[in-house]
Amino acid sequence: MFDFLEGYDVLGAFWMTVKLTALSAVGSLVWGTLLAAMRVSPVPLLRGFGTVYVNVVRNIPLTVIILFSSLGLADIFGATMGTGDFKVQGFRLAVLGLVAYTAAFVCEAVRSGINTVPMGQAEAARAIGLSFSQTLTLVVLPQAFRAVIGPLANVLIALTKNTTVAAAIGVAEAAYLMKTMIENEAQTLLIGAIFAFGFVVLTLPTGLLLGRLGKRLAVKR
């Protein structure tokens, strides 16, 4: 029944999906946290940049961002991403596009967590002489992250599924292989079921694990 799978590296394709997800998740968390800090910053220019970035990027389809990463940065501006290997370059451009897009959603999740921290704690931190950056990193963000583990888990699950868009620029992840297999084999429903099951295996444990973690680490008010 599954003889048609011979000659196709299904596990390798899903491993590529995992790598895309992991690297993009780390980059999105860092950039999204910086954007959230900008949005609550006392500096008007930083607040304006963060607000414009989030509102613009969230309303642009991910496919457009990924294609711009490839056609715009690579083809027009000649960005090589530090490599001459076309496959590696496509992978890095896909990560860049996913980070740029997902960070906007991470930012809003983190900002919602920041808003749950009582104002009195920030005021007390400033009263003892802490700067804005010290107050944010030492007092506010640790509590904010504990409050938004659940929302961040949803962003991570969405990111895992969004990696399929990388197939548009030739990154050989799961969706790219599925498209190739459907074109070559007469097992469309079975192929679709296999890859759907693969994504469930990737996303379901992540949601359950982070959901339980969020409940255990939730800040008691």
KEMARLO-203305 format. One record per residue (C-alpha): x, y, z; residue in one letter. Coordinates in pm, whole numbers, padded with zeros to 5 digits, always signed. Each point is the difference from the previous one (the first is absolute). Layout:
% KEMARLO-203305
XYZA ...
END
This chain:
% KEMARLO-203305
+00000+00000+00000M +00288+00234+00079F +00240-00130-00267D -00027+00331-00185F +00190+00168+00286L +00323-00167-00110E +00230+00252-00156G -00147+00294+00194Y +00172+00140+00306D -00311+00074+00206V +00186+00011+00332L +00261+00231-00152G -00274+00236-00118A -00156+00014+00345F +00345+00052+00153W +00036+00304-00226M -00337+00121+00132T +00123-00046+00358V +00318+00198-00073K -00198+00279-00164L -00235+00012+00298T +00273-00007+00266A +00220+00269-00153L -00294+00221-00090S -00147-00041+00350A +00322+00116+00167V +00038+00293-00237G -00366+00098+00034S +00016-00011+00380L +00304+00228+00007V -00125+00248-00261W -00357-00012+00129G +00114+00075+00355T +00204+00295-00124L -00305+00127-00189L -00213-00034+00313A +00261+00199+00194A -00016+00268-00268M -00378+00015+00020R +00006+00072+00374V +00309+00220-00017S -00015+00362+00122P +00179+00103-00321V -00262+00112-00258P +00216-00098-00300L +00039-00358+00125L -00370-00027+00083R -00088+00125-00346G +00234-00243-00174F -00131-00296+00200G -00362+00093-00066T +00046+00053-00373V +00204-00320-00041Y -00254-00219+00178V -00304+00146-00174N +00158-00014-00345V +00156-00346+00023V -00309-00164+00152R -00207+00116-00296N +00237-00129-00269I -00047-00365-00108P +00290-00223+00104L +00040-00121-00359T +00073+00357-00110V +00265+00039+00271I +00167-00331-00088I +00001+00083-00372L +00142+00344+00071F +00277-00163+00204S +00093-00209-00303S -00081+00220-00298L +00069+00332+00171G +00298-00059+00228L +00171-00273-00202A -00081+00074-00364D -00029+00380+00002I +00231+00106+00283F +00237-00295-00033G -00015-00112+00364A +00186-00333+00015T -00062-00061+00373M +00366-00091+00042G -00003-00302-00230T +00031-00089-00365G -00211-00315+00036D -00344+00068-00149F -00177-00246+00233K +00161+00141+00314V -00074+00353-00119Q -00367-00087-00054G -00019-00154+00347F +00150+00308+00166R -00224+00236-00196L -00302-00205+00105A +00106+00024+00365V +00044+00376-00039L -00347+00039-00150G -00162-00217+00267L +00175+00195+00276V -00107+00335-00145A -00362-00116-00020Y -00036-00200+00322T +00175+00260+00215A -00298+00232-00045A -00226-00256+00168F +00256-00078+00270V +00019+00373+00069C -00374+00030+00061E +00000-00310+00221A +00289+00133+00212V -00154+00347+00015R -00323-00149+00132S +00206-00172+00269G +00171+00327+00087I -00343+00159+00046N -00088-00266+00262T +00285+00111+00228V -00130+00247+00262P +00117+00355-00060M +00103+00025+00363G +00288-00240-00057Q +00147+00210-00278A -00046+00314+00208E +00171-00163+00297A +00292-00106-00223A +00041+00356-00127R -00025+00131+00357A +00309-00200+00101I +00194+00141-00293G -00037-00266-00270L +00002+00125-00359S -00272-00086-00251F +00206-00282-00152S +00085-00142+00344Q -00363+00018+00110T -00110-00175-00319L +00257-00280+00006T +00017-00064+00376L -00357+00063+00115V -00253+00014-00283V +00107-00250-00267L +00056-00299+00234P -00361+00030+00116Q -00128+00080-00349A +00150-00315-00152F -00155-00215+00271R -00338+00151-00083A +00018-00058-00376V +00138-00354-00034I -00339-00111-00132G -00027+00271-00268P +00362-00054-00100L -00074-00372-00038A -00276+00089-00247N +00244+00221-00192V +00251-00289-00010L -00262-00239-00133I -00101+00252-00266A +00368+00044-00089L +00042-00376-00045T -00285-00003-00250K +00119+00321-00166N +00332-00164-00090T -00188-00161-00290T +00013+00338-00175V +00378-00045-00035A -00078-00247-00279A -00081+00304-00215A +00373+00081-00024I +00116-00359-00039G +00087-00094+00359V -00030-00379+00016A -00219-00025+00310E -00306-00219+00049A -00245+00192-00220A +00251+00017-00284Y +00046-00379+00007L -00376-00055+00026M -00055+00208-00313K +00266-00203-00184T -00151-00330+00112M -00352+00099-00102I +00130+00093-00346E +00179-00333-00038N -00226-00249+00179E -00364-00105-00028A -00056-00001+00376Q -00118+00353+00064T -00224-00071+00302L +00251-00231+00167L +00286+00246-00056I -00209+00281+00146G -00090-00216+00301A +00365-00088+00064I +00116+00361-00001F -00300+00117+00202A +00084-00263+00262F +00362+00116-00003G -00101+00358+00081F -00234-00120+00275V +00293-00191+00154V +00208+00320-00009L -00260+00242+00133T -00222-00193+00242L +00270-00093+00258P +00133+00357-00018T -00340+00147+00083G -00066-00247+00283L +00347+00042+00153L +00004+00379-00010L -00361+00013+00118G +00087-00198+00313R +00315+00206+00048L -00201+00321-00023G -00238-00118+00273K +00285-00099+00230R +00191+00326-00046L -00296+00236-00002A +00046+00298+00229V -00247-00016+00290K -00168+00336+00050R 
END
